[in-house]
Amino acid sequence: MIRFLQALLTGVFFTFIYDFFIFLGIFQNYIKKYEIDLYYNILFADHQSLFLYALSSLIIGALSIYLDNIKASAIIISSLFILSLLPLIPAVGESVAKMMLMQENATLHVGKYVYGGDIYYNGRKEIYFFDKELNKMLKFKKEDIKDETYK
């Protein structure tokens, strides 16, 4: 029982470190780049999948505690750490963020206007939208948008 608890806590610890660097890369290379008004904590909390976090914690904890080969365990944990640092590279961080956060070719109905472009971030209260026709980043309050899809 103690070994299982050690595996669980070790997995939670390592997974938290990995996630921290992944979201830091997204924050630095996407959120700041496109001047989206958002705190790191909100980004981390809103886009953290609890199922994936728990599954990753269990797997990483089991590999680190139950694997008898210490070299193999160290190689796996350090490889995952290096992979979690990749989003700190601007091109990688931006592409990871675009896969997670961006919705391409969206149409928004705001008031009597229709906007066509890409949603860069769909937040709690606001949507950051790049209008291709205006070639400009726009910020809309969700309460002003008529489409139920984006609320």
C-alpha positions in Angstrom: 0.0 0.0 0.0 2.8 2.4 0.8 4.5 1.6 -2.5 1.3 2.5 -4.4 1.0 5.8 -2.5 4.7 6.5 -3.3 4.0 5.8 -7.0 0.9 8.0 -7.0 2.6 10.9 -5.3 5.7 10.6 -7.5 3.5 10.5 -10.6 1.5 13.6 -9.5 4.8 15.4 -8.8 6.4 14.6 -12.2 3.2 15.2 -14.2 2.7 18.6 -12.5 6.3 19.6 -13.5 5.8 18.4 -17.1 2.5 20.2 -17.4 3.9 23.4 -15.9 6.6 23.6 -18.7 4.1 22.7 -21.5 1.7 25.4 -20.4 4.5 27.9 -19.8 5.6 27.4 -23.5 2.0 27.9 -24.6 1.7 31.0 -22.5 5.0 32.5 -23.6 4.8 31.7 -27.3 1.1 32.1 -28.0 -0.8 34.0 -25.4 1.8 36.7 -25.0 2.6 36.8 -28.7 -1.0 37.5 -29.7 -1.5 39.8 -26.7 -4.4 37.8 -25.2 -5.2 39.2 -21.8 -5.0 36.1 -19.8 -3.2 34.9 -16.6 -1.1 31.7 -16.6 -3.2 30.2 -13.8 -6.4 30.6 -15.8 -4.9 29.0 -18.9 -3.5 26.1 -16.8 -6.8 25.5 -14.9 -9.2 25.9 -17.9 -7.2 23.6 -20.2 -6.0 20.9 -17.9 -7.7 17.6 -18.6 -8.1 15.9 -15.2 -8.5 12.5 -16.9 -5.2 12.8 -18.8 -3.5 14.2 -15.7 -4.6 11.3 -13.5 -3.8 8.8 -16.2 -0.3 10.3 -16.7 0.3 10.4 -13.0 -0.5 6.8 -12.6 1.6 5.7 -15.5 4.6 7.9 -14.7 4.4 6.9 -11.0 4.2 3.2 -11.8 7.2 3.5 -14.2 9.2 5.4 -11.6 8.5 3.2 -8.6 7.6 -0.3 -9.9 10.2 -0.5 -12.7 13.1 -2.4 -11.2 15.6 -1.1 -13.7 16.7 2.3 -12.4 18.5 3.3 -15.6 15.3 2.7 -17.7 13.2 4.6 -15.2 15.6 7.6 -15.3 15.8 7.5 -19.1 12.0 7.6 -19.4 11.5 10.3 -16.8 14.3 12.5 -18.3 13.0 11.9 -21.8 9.5 13.1 -20.8 11.1 16.1 -19.1 12.9 17.0 -22.3 9.7 16.6 -24.3 7.9 18.9 -21.9 10.5 21.6 -22.5 9.9 21.6 -26.2 7.0 24.1 -26.1 9.5 26.6 -24.8 10.9 26.8 -28.3 8.7 29.5 -30.0 7.7 27.5 -33.1 6.9 24.4 -31.2 5.0 26.3 -28.4 2.9 28.2 -31.0 2.0 25.1 -32.9 1.0 23.2 -29.8 -1.1 26.1 -28.7 -2.8 26.4 -32.1 -3.7 22.7 -31.9 -5.1 23.1 -28.4 -6.7 26.6 -28.6 -7.3 27.8 -32.1 -10.5 27.3 -34.1 -10.0 28.1 -37.8 -12.6 29.4 -40.2 -15.2 30.5 -37.7 -18.0 32.9 -38.3 -19.3 35.1 -35.5 -22.5 37.1 -35.5 -22.1 40.1 -33.2 -24.9 42.5 -33.3 -25.8 43.2 -36.9 -22.3 42.3 -38.1 -20.8 39.0 -39.3 -17.1 38.3 -38.9 -15.1 35.6 -40.6 -11.8 34.4 -39.4 -10.0 32.4 -36.7 -10.8 32.1 -33.0 -7.4 32.4 -31.3 -8.7 32.0 -27.8 -12.2 31.1 -26.4 -12.0 32.2 -22.8 -14.4 32.4 -19.9 -16.0 35.7 -20.7 -14.3 36.8 -24.0 -13.3 35.5 -27.4 -10.2 36.7 -29.2 -10.9 36.6 -32.9 -8.7 37.4 -35.8 -10.8 38.8 -38.6 -9.2 37.9 -42.0 -10.9 40.7 -43.9 -9.9 43.4 -41.5 -6.5 41.7 -40.8 -7.0 42.6 -37.1 -7.3 40.9 -33.8 -10.8 41.6 -32.2 -12.0 40.9 -28.7 -15.7 40.1 -28.2 -17.6 39.6 -25.0 -19.4 36.3 -25.0 -22.7 38.0 -24.1 -22.6 40.0 -27.3 -22.2 37.0 -29.6 -25.5 35.6 -31.0 -24.1 32.2 -31.9 -24.7 29.6 -29.1 -21.8 27.6 -30.4 -19.2 30.0 -29.0 -20.8 30.9 -25.7 
